[in-house]
């Protein structure tokens, strides 16, 4: 009888345990697969372009709420925390437009200029070489060229 009760009480894996294992496998695959496939640089450039598009969306929401884009001095930090200098937004969204000021895949902050030379603002990453300009893997990723 005791053996039968133990068999009935065994339940297998919970949904949470399965999801944790799947998440760990996905995380490892996301880190390892690009390196194995030799496409890490391409993946970083794709991520930078996606980040720039997300920042552009946040900037557009900021302008929609306040009627103007943050200044160069206020920078992308104005999307995270209400600016206290320069032109103060009156209808800044509580909680911000981004959780944190993002860094590019190479660990450097995105460059934001407002007003920009290519529109209301310029937003870019200097790429793998971390310097303005460049070609190939070192080429800049620019908002106006996406």
N, C-alpha and C positions, 0 to 999 in steps of 0.2 A: 504494500500500500504506500509506503514512504517513497519508493522509487517512482510510482505512478504520479504522486503529487508533485515531485520535482520536475517531471517531464511536462506536466500541465503548467507549471509556473515559469518555465523557460519561454522567453518571448522573442528572442532574436534582437536585431538592431532597431533602434528608434529612428524616426525620420531625421531628427536633429543630428544624430551620429553619422548617418549617411550623407547629409548635406555638408557637414564639416569635412568629411573625407573627400567629397566631390570638390569642395571649394579649395582644399589644399592641393589636390591634383591639378585643378585648373590654374591655380597660382604658379605652381611649379612648371606646368606646361607653358604658361605665358612668359616665364623667365628663360626657360631652357630652349624651347623650340626655336625662337628667333636666332639664338646663338648657334644652334646646330645647323640651321638652314643657311647660315651666313648672311642673314638679312637684318641684322641688328640695326645697322645704320638706316636702312629703309624704314624699319619700324619706328625708329626715333624720329625721323623726318615726318612720317605719317602722324605720329602722336603730336608733334609740334604743330602741324597744320590743324589737327582736330582741336588742340588747346586754343589756338588763335581764333578759330571759329566760335568756340564757347565763350571766350573773352569778348569777342565782338558782340555776341548776343547779350552779354551782361552790360556792355557799354551802351548798346541800343536801348536796353531797359532803363538804364540810368538816365539817358537823354529823354526818353519818353516820360519819365517821372518828373524830371527837373528842368527840361528845356535846353540843356547844354551838356557837353561831355566834360569829364574832369580835365583839369589843366595838366600840363606836363609835370609841373611841380607836385601836384597832388598824386599823380601817377595812378597805377592800378590799385594801389592801397585804398583809393577812394571807393572802390567797389566792395571792399571788405569792411571798412570803418568810415563813418561819416567824417568828411574833411573838416578841419578846424581852421584852416588857413585858405587864403585865396577866396574865390567865389564859393560861398557856402550854399549847398543845395537845401531848399526849403522843404522839399517832399522826398527826402532820401528814404528809401525803403528800410524799415526796421529789420535788422538781421542781415542787411547787406545784399549784395548781388552775387558775391562769390564767398565761399567759406574761408579762403585764404588767397593771398597773392601768389599766383602760380609761378613755378620755375619751369624752364624748358627741359627737355629730356637730358640735357647735358649739365643740368644743375645751376644754370644762370637765369637771372630774371629776364622776362620778356621786356623788350624795349618799347616804350610808349611815348609818342610825341603828339601833343595837341596844342595848337592846330598842326596838322601834318602837311607834308609837301604833296601827298597823293590823295588828299581829301580832308575831311574833318579831323582825322587822326591817322597816324601811322603806327602800326603794331607789327613787331617782327622779332624773330630769334636770329642770332648771328650764326646759328648752326654749330656743327662739330668743332670748327676752329675757333669759335668765340670772338671772331673779328668781323667788322663790317666788310661786306663784299665776299669774295671767294667763289670758287667753282666746284662742281661735283659735290663731294661729300661735305665740303666746307661752305657751300652756298647758303646764303641767308634764306629764311622762310618768311615771306612778307605777306601781310594781309591783303594788299592790293594785287597780288599775283596768285591768289588761291582760286 
